[in-house]
Amino acid sequence: MQLLKLNETLKFMSLRKIAMTISTLLILASFVSFFTKGMNFGLDFTGGTTVEVGFEQAADLKVVRSALHENGFPDAQVQLFGSSKDVKIRLEPREGEKADMISNQVLDILEQAGQQVEIRSIEFVGPSVGEDLKEQGGLAMLTALICILLYVALRFEWRFAIGAVAALAHDVLLTVGLFSILGLPFDLTVLAAVLAVIGYSLNDTIVVSDRIRENFRKIRIDDTIEIVDISLTQTLNRTLVTSITTILVLVALFVWGGETIHGFATALLFGVFIGTYSSVYVASSVAVMMGISKEDLIPEEVEKEGAEFDNMP
């Protein structure tokens, strides 16, 4: 069943200049935030200590945070995991203090606050390990973009490849920029979400590019803008169904998934929205701006050997 019935072609490309202006401004805002505020990297990248504690009764996170903040741990990140009795406490690295020493301090603070707890596990991530993870995460995104550029260039046409990579870079920059502007923690789960956004956006872009290529070969119209508009209109139903069903799942994760995957759900929610937008306006607009035409996508006819003799009288 179709989600939307269209009797006429929607003029997507008539708004491409406005859309590109908005995208440019958002990317500039992201860069300004990167250089002024920076990123609020989680302990996965900065290093630190994670202490998992178990409570006899359901834990009151407000009491736990207040006790830690008032006793020398203002940077403590407290969240539930597993059940209401299990709490994960993340602390930034402290010079001259080992993980065991920090965990004992946390235990003493909670017991003084009237909480009956026991230490379940202690994990320590050194600053050098965090730097390695940060570097490897950046290389993973860069490698993904380069591989996608090569694949789309070989599969379709180099102008589509440039458009696809521009759309993916656009999605990554805006998603990471959102976390910078809002000051949200950026950890390994968020990095995984950003890589998932690349895959989601690429899938949407490939579908649109394939339809544009097909229509260039099938429709006898020389107007590139009109063919792109027809292609985007034809794929609109599929795009809306895919996006809406994905967003419904992510909203459920965002609302009921808990703080452990809050950043992951936030990045994917924003990424799905911006990825749908970029597959329509960024990827297609860049290909149009670079002069894609019917001649570029119609395969060359290969003359069969001996054909000249067949045509002789």
SELUMKE-869782 format. One record per residue (C-alpha): residue in one letter; residue number from 1; x negated, y, z. Coordinates in nm, 4 decimals, padded with zeros to 6 digits. Each point is the difference from the previous one (the first is absolute). Example, Ala and Ser with C-alpha at 12.3 -4.5 7.8 and 13.67 -1.06 7.14 Angstrom:
2
+------+-----+----------+----------+----------+
: rest :  nr :        u :        v :        w :
+------+-----+----------+----------+----------+
:    A :   1 : -01.2300 : -00.4500 :  00.7800 :
:    S :   2 : -00.1370 :  00.3440 : -00.0660 :
+------+-----+----------+----------+----------+
END
This chain:
313
+------+-----+----------+----------+----------+
: rest :  nr :        u :        v :        w :
+------+-----+----------+----------+----------+
:    M :   1 :  00.0000 :  00.0000 :  00.0000 :
:    Q :   2 : -00.1336 :  00.3407 : -00.0921 :
:    L :   3 : -00.0431 :  00.2544 :  00.2772 :
:    L :   4 :  00.0464 :  00.2938 : -00.2363 :
:    K :   5 :  00.1689 :  00.0200 : -00.3405 :
:    L :   6 : -00.1363 :  00.2663 : -00.2278 :
:    N :   7 :  00.1708 :  00.1182 : -00.3170 :
:    E :   8 : -00.2783 :  00.2362 : -00.0934 :
:    T :   9 : -00.3734 :  00.0300 :  00.0424 :
:    L :  10 : -00.1190 :  00.1874 :  00.3083 :
:    K :  11 : -00.2504 :  00.2737 : -00.0806 :
:    F :  12 : -00.2721 : -00.0969 :  00.2466 :
:    M :  13 : -00.2829 :  00.1606 : -00.1935 :
:    S :  14 :  00.1711 :  00.3411 : -00.0004 :
:    L :  15 : -00.0987 :  00.0210 :  00.3686 :
:    R :  16 : -00.3537 : -00.1301 : -00.0423 :
:    K :  17 : -00.1679 :  00.3405 :  00.0386 :
:    I :  18 :  00.1909 :  00.0720 :  00.3214 :
:    A :  19 : -00.0779 : -00.3489 :  00.1295 :
:    M :  20 : -00.3703 :  00.0310 : -00.0824 :
:    T :  21 : -00.0134 :  00.3397 :  00.1718 :
:    I :  22 :  00.1578 : -00.1448 :  00.3155 :
:    S :  23 : -00.2390 : -00.2969 : -00.0064 :
:    T :  24 : -00.3004 :  00.2294 : -00.0436 :
:    L :  25 :  00.1071 :  00.2152 :  00.2968 :
:    L :  26 :  00.0526 : -00.3080 :  00.2188 :
:    I :  27 : -00.3414 : -00.1385 : -00.0925 :
:    L :  28 : -00.1628 :  00.3366 :  00.0787 :
:    A :  29 :  00.1795 :  00.0046 :  00.3371 :
:    S :  30 : -00.1343 : -00.3495 :  00.0690 :
:    F :  31 : -00.3565 :  00.1057 : -00.0817 :
:    V :  32 :  00.0304 :  00.3099 :  00.2198 :
:    S :  33 :  00.1183 : -00.2201 :  00.2865 :
:    F :  34 : -00.2865 : -00.2478 : -00.0582 :
:    F :  35 : -00.2619 :  00.2738 :  00.0266 :
:    T :  36 :  00.1611 :  00.1958 :  00.2846 :
:    K :  37 :  00.1734 : -00.2548 :  00.2246 :
:    G :  38 : -00.1606 : -00.3201 : -00.1200 :
:    M :  39 :  00.1503 : -00.3435 :  00.0649 :
:    N :  40 :  00.1180 : -00.1346 :  00.3326 :
:    F :  41 : -00.1865 : -00.3297 : -00.0372 :
:    G :  42 :  00.1052 : -00.2838 :  00.2277 :
:    L :  43 : -00.2345 : -00.2095 :  00.2078 :
:    D :  44 : -00.0498 : -00.2390 : -00.2913 :
:    F :  45 : -00.2093 :  00.2738 : -00.1656 :
:    T :  46 : -00.1304 :  00.2040 :  00.2948 :
:    G :  47 : -00.0781 : -00.2916 :  00.2285 :
:    G :  48 :  00.1206 : -00.0444 :  00.3572 :
:    T :  49 :  00.1519 : -00.2485 :  00.2430 :
:    T :  50 :  00.3319 : -00.1839 : -00.0217 :
:    V :  51 :  00.1372 : -00.1434 :  00.3233 :
:    E :  52 :  00.3020 : -00.2321 : -00.0035 :
:    V :  53 :  00.1814 : -00.0253 :  00.3320 :
:    G :  54 :  00.2996 : -00.2021 :  00.1173 :
:    F :  55 :  00.2653 :  00.1334 :  00.2406 :
:    E :  56 :  00.2185 : -00.2048 :  00.2345 :
:    Q :  57 :  00.3038 :  00.2045 : -00.1087 :
:    A :  58 :  00.0862 :  00.2064 : -00.3068 :
:    A :  59 : -00.2660 :  00.2689 : -00.0334 :
:    D :  60 :  00.0867 :  00.3682 :  00.0235 :
:    L :  61 : -00.2273 :  00.1551 : -00.2638 :
:    K :  62 :  00.0593 :  00.3547 :  00.1260 :
:    V :  63 : -00.1299 : -00.0944 :  00.3456 :
:    V :  64 : -00.3020 : -00.1788 : -00.1498 :
:    R :  65 : -00.0883 :  00.2945 : -00.2256 :
:    S :  66 :  00.0449 :  00.2508 :  00.2812 :
:    A :  67 : -00.2225 : -00.1996 :  00.2380 :
:    L :  68 : -00.2774 : -00.0348 : -00.2569 :
:    H :  69 :  00.0185 :  00.3633 : -00.1133 :
:    E :  70 : -00.0224 :  00.1271 :  00.3588 :
:    N :  71 : -00.3007 : -00.2201 :  00.0828 :
:    G :  72 : -00.2537 :  00.0808 : -00.2674 :
:    F :  73 :  00.1465 : -00.1698 : -00.3093 :
:    P :  74 :  00.1900 :  00.2771 : -00.1836 :
:    D :  75 : -00.0744 : -00.1679 : -00.3335 :
:    A :  76 :  00.1652 : -00.3318 :  00.0916 :
:    Q :  77 :  00.2368 : -00.1498 : -00.2574 :
:    V :  78 :  00.2603 : -00.2232 :  00.1656 :
:    Q :  79 :  00.2420 : -00.2255 : -00.1868 :
:    L :  80 :  00.1958 : -00.3224 :  00.0407 :
:    F :  81 : -00.0890 : -00.3133 : -00.1915 :
:    G :  82 :  00.1631 : -00.3409 :  00.0054 :
:    S :  83 :  00.2483 :  00.0680 :  00.2806 :
:    S :  84 :  00.1069 :  00.2736 :  00.2431 :
:    K :  85 : -00.2454 : -00.1397 :  00.2569 :
:    D :  86 : -00.3062 :  00.0122 : -00.2252 :
:    V :  87 : -00.1790 :  00.3326 : -00.0476 :
:    K :  88 : -00.2957 :  00.0934 : -00.2163 :
:    I :  89 : -00.2155 :  00.2931 :  00.1159 :
:    R :  90 : -00.2507 :  00.1547 : -00.2409 :
:    L :  91 : -00.2755 :  00.2249 :  00.1304 :
:    E :  92 : -00.2621 :  00.2041 : -00.1819 :
:    P :  93 : -00.3665 : -00.0975 :  00.0497 :
:    R :  94 : -00.1794 :  00.1397 :  00.3037 :
:    E :  95 : -00.3744 :  00.0400 :  00.0223 :
:    G :  96 : -00.1712 : -00.2169 :  00.2591 :
:    E :  97 :  00.3147 : -00.2012 :  00.0854 :
:    K :  98 :  00.0488 : -00.3607 : -00.1063 :
:    A :  99 :  00.3319 : -00.1586 : -00.0905 :
:    D : 100 :  00.0169 : -00.2004 :  00.3273 :
:    M : 101 : -00.0552 :  00.3139 :  00.2056 :
:    I : 102 :  00.2728 :  00.1892 : -00.1873 :
:    S : 103 :  00.2490 : -00.2870 :  00.0344 :
:    N : 104 : -00.0591 : -00.0139 :  00.3768 :
:    Q : 105 :  00.0658 :  00.3755 :  00.0225 :
:    V : 106 :  00.3245 : -00.0419 : -00.1943 :
:    L : 107 :  00.1076 : -00.2855 :  00.2296 :
:    D : 108 : -00.0720 :  00.2064 :  00.3125 :
:    I : 109 :  00.1932 :  00.3012 : -00.1345 :
:    L : 110 :  00.3068 : -00.2096 : -00.0828 :
:    E : 111 : -00.0035 : -00.1779 :  00.3359 :
:    Q : 112 : -00.0259 :  00.3345 :  00.1819 :
:    A : 113 :  00.3062 :  00.1111 : -00.1973 :
:    G : 114 :  00.1928 : -00.2937 :  00.1476 :
:    Q : 115 : -00.0189 : -00.2262 : -00.3058 :
:    Q : 116 : -00.0611 : -00.3755 :  00.0352 :
:    V : 117 : -00.2154 : -00.0887 : -00.3003 :
:    E : 118 : -00.2638 : -00.2419 : -00.1190 :
:    I : 119 : -00.2611 :  00.0386 : -00.2724 :
:    R : 120 :  00.0730 : -00.2307 : -00.2952 :
:    S : 121 : -00.2816 :  00.0952 : -00.2371 :
:    I : 122 : -00.2631 :  00.2661 : -00.0702 :
:    E : 123 : -00.1322 :  00.0973 : -00.3421 :
:    F : 124 : -00.2738 :  00.2480 : -00.0794 :
:    V : 125 : -00.0698 :  00.1555 : -00.3411 :
:    G : 126 : -00.3287 :  00.1880 : -00.0277 :
:    P : 127 : -00.0232 :  00.3330 : -00.1873 :
:    S : 128 : -00.2292 : -00.1542 : -00.2639 :
:    V : 129 :  00.2551 : -00.2740 : -00.0716 :
:    G : 130 :  00.2697 :  00.2658 : -00.0334 :
:    E : 131 : -00.2125 :  00.1926 : -00.2515 :
:    D : 132 : -00.0530 : -00.3184 : -00.2022 :
:    L : 133 :  00.3744 : -00.0655 : -00.0068 :
:    K : 134 :  00.0640 :  00.3578 : -00.1139 :
:    E : 135 : -00.2546 : -00.0314 : -00.2810 :
:    Q : 136 :  00.1288 : -00.3409 : -00.1121 :
:    G : 137 :  00.3589 :  00.1277 :  00.0021 :
:    G : 138 : -00.0924 :  00.2888 : -00.2284 :
:    L : 139 : -00.1891 : -00.2358 : -00.2330 :
:    A : 140 :  00.3013 : -00.2333 : -00.0101 :
:    M : 141 :  00.2272 :  00.2812 : -00.1229 :
:    L : 142 : -00.2584 :  00.1217 : -00.2533 :
:    T : 143 : -00.0547 : -00.3529 : -00.1346 :
:    A : 144 :  00.3753 : -00.0517 : -00.0339 :
:    L : 145 :  00.0365 :  00.3198 : -00.2035 :
:    I : 146 : -00.2895 : -00.0885 : -00.2328 :
:    C : 147 :  00.1339 : -00.3526 : -00.0622 :
:    I : 148 :  00.3457 :  00.1399 : -00.0715 :
:    L : 149 : -00.1461 :  00.2539 : -00.2443 :
:    L : 150 : -00.1740 : -00.2790 : -00.1936 :
:    Y : 151 :  00.3044 : -00.2292 :  00.0024 :
:    V : 152 :  00.2474 :  00.2613 : -00.1243 :
:    A : 153 : -00.2453 :  00.1260 : -00.2633 :
:    L : 154 : -00.0353 : -00.3523 : -00.1413 :
:    R : 155 :  00.3662 : -00.0939 :  00.0430 :
:    F : 156 :  00.1598 :  00.3171 : -00.1370 :
:    E : 157 : -00.1947 :  00.3066 : -00.1151 :
:    W : 158 : -00.2669 :  00.2156 :  00.1609 :
:    R : 159 :  00.2370 :  00.2985 :  00.0365 :
:    F : 160 :  00.2359 : -00.2197 :  00.2014 :
:    A : 161 : -00.2975 : -00.1147 :  00.2081 :
:    I : 162 : -00.0930 :  00.3584 :  00.0870 :
:    G : 163 :  00.3637 :  00.0727 :  00.0872 :
:    A : 164 :  00.0295 : -00.3117 :  00.2184 :
:    V : 165 : -00.3189 :  00.0745 :  00.1944 :
:    A : 166 :  00.1027 :  00.3659 :  00.0382 :
:    A : 167 :  00.3329 : -00.1167 :  00.1464 :
:    L : 168 : -00.1723 : -00.2418 :  00.2408 :
:    A : 169 : -00.2556 :  00.2606 :  00.1122 :
:    H : 170 :  00.2906 :  00.2427 :  00.0463 :
:    D : 171 :  00.1832 : -00.2524 :  00.2229 :
:    V : 172 : -00.3077 : -00.0797 :  00.2102 :
:    L : 173 : -00.0931 :  00.3658 :  00.0529 :
:    L : 174 :  00.3523 :  00.1018 :  00.1010 :
:    T : 175 :  00.0489 : -00.2990 :  00.2312 :
:    V : 176 : -00.3332 :  00.0544 :  00.1760 :
:    G : 177 :  00.0667 :  00.3755 : -00.0040 :
:    L : 178 :  00.3293 : -00.0572 :  00.1840 :
:    F : 179 : -00.1884 : -00.1693 :  00.2839 :
:    S : 180 : -00.2540 :  00.2820 :  00.0090 :
:    I : 181 :  00.2601 :  00.2788 :  00.0016 :
:    L : 182 :  00.2168 : -00.1653 :  00.2676 :
:    G : 183 : -00.2982 : -00.1236 :  00.2023 :
:    L : 184 :  00.1246 : -00.3603 : -00.0014 :
:    P : 185 : -00.2469 : -00.2764 :  00.0989 :
:    F : 186 : -00.1692 : -00.1568 : -00.3025 :
:    D : 187 : -00.1127 : -00.3571 :  00.0691 :
:    L : 188 : -00.0481 : -00.3261 : -00.1892 :
:    T : 189 :  00.3757 : -00.0688 : -00.0209 :
:    V : 190 :  00.0513 :  00.3379 : -00.1673 :
:    L : 191 : -00.2888 : -00.0708 : -00.2394 :
:    A : 192 :  00.1708 : -00.3298 : -00.0886 :
:    A : 193 :  00.3214 :  00.1946 : -00.0656 :
:    V : 194 : -00.1839 :  00.2432 : -00.2303 :
:    L : 195 : -00.1384 : -00.2943 : -00.2010 :
:    A : 196 :  00.3534 : -00.1444 : -00.0149 :
:    V : 197 :  00.1238 :  00.3361 : -00.1313 :
:    I : 198 : -00.2565 : -00.0246 : -00.2818 :
:    G : 199 :  00.1423 : -00.3401 : -00.0972 :
:    Y : 200 :  00.3609 :  00.1167 :  00.0214 :
:    S : 201 : -00.0603 :  00.3155 : -00.2008 :
:    L : 202 : -00.2002 : -00.1916 : -00.2620 :
:    N : 203 :  00.2848 : -00.2485 : -00.0493 :
:    D : 204 :  00.2446 :  00.2857 : -00.0624 :
:    T : 205 : -00.2423 :  00.1762 : -00.2343 :
:    I : 206 : -00.0633 : -00.3176 : -00.2021 :
:    V : 207 :  00.3751 : -00.0525 : -00.0509 :
:    V : 208 :  00.0449 :  00.3590 : -00.1229 :
:    S : 209 : -00.3091 : -00.0146 : -00.2257 :
:    D : 210 :  00.1120 : -00.3292 : -00.1515 :
:    R : 211 :  00.3435 :  00.1422 : -00.0843 :
:    I : 212 : -00.1528 :  00.3152 : -00.1534 :
:    R : 213 : -00.2319 : -00.2113 : -00.2169 :
:    E : 214 :  00.2884 : -00.2220 : -00.1064 :
:    N : 215 :  00.2187 :  00.2976 : -00.0932 :
:    F : 216 : -00.2806 :  00.1683 : -00.1934 :
:    R : 217 : -00.0085 : -00.3090 : -00.2213 :
:    K : 218 :  00.3760 : -00.0596 : -00.0166 :
:    I : 219 :  00.1689 :  00.3418 : -00.0131 :
:    R : 220 : -00.0365 :  00.1963 : -00.3226 :
:    I : 221 : -00.0520 :  00.3376 :  00.1644 :
:    D : 222 : -00.3180 :  00.2047 : -00.0284 :
:    D : 223 :  00.0698 :  00.2182 :  00.3056 :
:    T : 224 : -00.2246 : -00.1323 :  00.2808 :
:    I : 225 :  00.1925 :  00.1858 :  00.2732 :
:    E : 226 :  00.3302 : -00.1519 : -00.1092 :
:    I : 227 : -00.1393 : -00.3533 : -00.0098 :
:    V : 228 : -00.1465 :  00.0411 :  00.3504 :
:    D : 229 :  00.3332 :  00.1335 :  00.1295 :
:    I : 230 :  00.1852 : -00.2954 : -00.1555 :
:    S : 231 : -00.2460 : -00.2450 :  00.1558 :
:    L : 232 :  00.0249 :  00.1581 :  00.3469 :
:    T : 233 :  00.3804 :  00.0004 : -00.0201 :
:    Q : 234 :  00.0038 : -00.3688 : -00.0965 :
:    T : 235 : -00.2217 : -00.0961 :  00.2951 :
:    L : 236 :  00.1801 :  00.2246 :  00.2504 :
:    N : 237 :  00.2409 : -00.2699 :  00.1211 :
:    R : 238 : -00.2810 : -00.2439 :  00.0656 :
:    T : 239 : -00.2081 :  00.2672 :  00.1741 :
:    L : 240 :  00.2855 :  00.1064 :  00.2296 :
:    V : 241 :  00.0954 : -00.3567 :  00.0964 :
:    T : 242 : -00.3617 : -00.0911 :  00.0805 :
:    S : 243 : -00.0659 :  00.3183 :  00.1963 :
:    I : 244 :  00.3233 : -00.0055 :  00.2014 :
:    T : 245 : -00.0316 : -00.3651 :  00.1039 :
:    T : 246 : -00.3639 :  00.0545 :  00.1012 :
:    I : 247 :  00.0859 :  00.3144 :  00.1953 :
:    L : 248 :  00.2786 : -00.1814 :  00.1918 :
:    V : 249 : -00.2488 : -00.2608 :  00.1226 :
:    L : 250 : -00.2561 :  00.2654 :  00.0926 :
:    V : 251 :  00.2575 :  00.2067 :  00.1905 :
:    A : 252 :  00.0799 : -00.3094 :  00.2075 :
:    L : 253 : -00.3721 : -00.0475 :  00.0718 :
:    F : 254 : -00.0398 :  00.3695 :  00.0840 :
:    V : 255 :  00.2953 :  00.0061 :  00.2432 :
:    W : 256 : -00.0257 : -00.3417 :  00.1656 :
:    G : 257 : -00.3556 : -00.1141 : -00.0732 :
:    G : 258 : -00.1580 :  00.1713 :  00.2991 :
:    E : 259 : -00.3020 :  00.2264 :  00.0256 :
:    T : 260 : -00.2385 : -00.2729 : -00.1148 :
:    I : 261 :  00.1152 :  00.0306 : -00.3639 :
:    H : 262 :  00.1414 :  00.3534 :  00.0172 :
:    G : 263 : -00.2870 :  00.1442 : -00.2026 :
:    F : 264 :  00.0185 : -00.2848 : -00.2512 :
:    A : 265 :  00.3741 :  00.0565 : -00.0572 :
:    T : 266 : -00.0454 :  00.3785 : -00.0212 :
:    A : 267 : -00.2695 : -00.0279 : -00.2673 :
:    L : 268 :  00.1999 : -00.2485 : -00.2061 :
:    L : 269 :  00.3252 :  00.1977 :  00.0262 :
:    F : 270 : -00.1655 :  00.3154 : -00.1243 :
:    G : 271 : -00.2063 : -00.1953 : -00.2534 :
:    V : 272 :  00.3039 : -00.1697 : -00.1567 :
:    F : 273 :  00.1761 :  00.3341 : -00.0395 :
:    I : 274 : -00.3008 :  00.1802 : -00.1442 :
:    G : 275 : -00.0949 : -00.3037 : -00.2138 :
:    T : 276 :  00.3421 : -00.0027 : -00.1662 :
:    Y : 277 : -00.0329 :  00.3707 : -00.0694 :
:    S : 278 : -00.3541 : -00.0304 : -00.1404 :
:    S : 279 :  00.0856 : -00.2847 : -00.2386 :
:    V : 280 :  00.2640 :  00.2251 : -00.1563 :
:    Y : 281 : -00.1700 :  00.3398 :  00.0042 :
:    V : 282 : -00.3745 : -00.0419 :  00.0521 :
:    A : 283 : -00.0898 : -00.3073 : -00.2090 :
:    S : 284 :  00.2350 :  00.0857 : -00.2873 :
:    S : 285 : -00.0777 :  00.3725 :  00.0070 :
:    V : 286 : -00.3765 : -00.0573 : -00.0118 :
:    A : 287 :  00.0383 : -00.2352 : -00.2987 :
:    V : 288 :  00.2148 :  00.2614 : -00.1782 :
:    M : 289 : -00.2465 :  00.2799 :  00.0818 :
:    M : 290 : -00.2838 : -00.2103 : -00.1451 :
:    G : 291 :  00.1861 : -00.0277 : -00.3315 :
:    I : 292 :  00.1361 : -00.3551 : -00.0021 :
:    S : 293 :  00.1866 : -00.0649 : -00.3252 :
:    K : 294 :  00.1665 : -00.2729 : -00.2055 :
:    E : 295 : -00.3153 : -00.0472 : -00.2100 :
:    D : 296 : -00.2009 : -00.0901 :  00.3119 :
:    L : 297 :  00.2262 : -00.2912 :  00.0919 :
:    I : 298 :  00.1016 : -00.1507 : -00.3328 :
:    P : 299 : -00.2290 : -00.2989 : -00.0652 :
:    E : 300 : -00.2116 :  00.0122 : -00.3103 :
:    E : 301 :  00.1077 : -00.2316 : -00.2783 :
:    V : 302 : -00.2599 : -00.2608 : -00.0783 :
:    E : 303 : -00.0258 : -00.0915 : -00.3659 :
:    K : 304 :  00.0073 : -00.3708 : -00.0629 :
:    E : 305 : -00.2871 : -00.1450 : -00.1917 :
:    G : 306 :  00.0881 : -00.0366 : -00.3650 :
:    A : 307 :  00.2998 :  00.2319 :  00.0212 :
:    E : 308 : -00.1369 :  00.2146 : -00.2831 :
:    F : 309 :  00.0061 : -00.3009 : -00.2307 :
:    D : 310 :  00.3586 : -00.0851 :  00.0960 :
:    N : 311 :  00.1130 :  00.3468 : -00.1071 :
:    M : 312 : -00.1685 : -00.0235 : -00.3410 :
:    P : 313 :  00.2366 : -00.0351 : -00.3053 :
+------+-----+----------+----------+----------+
END
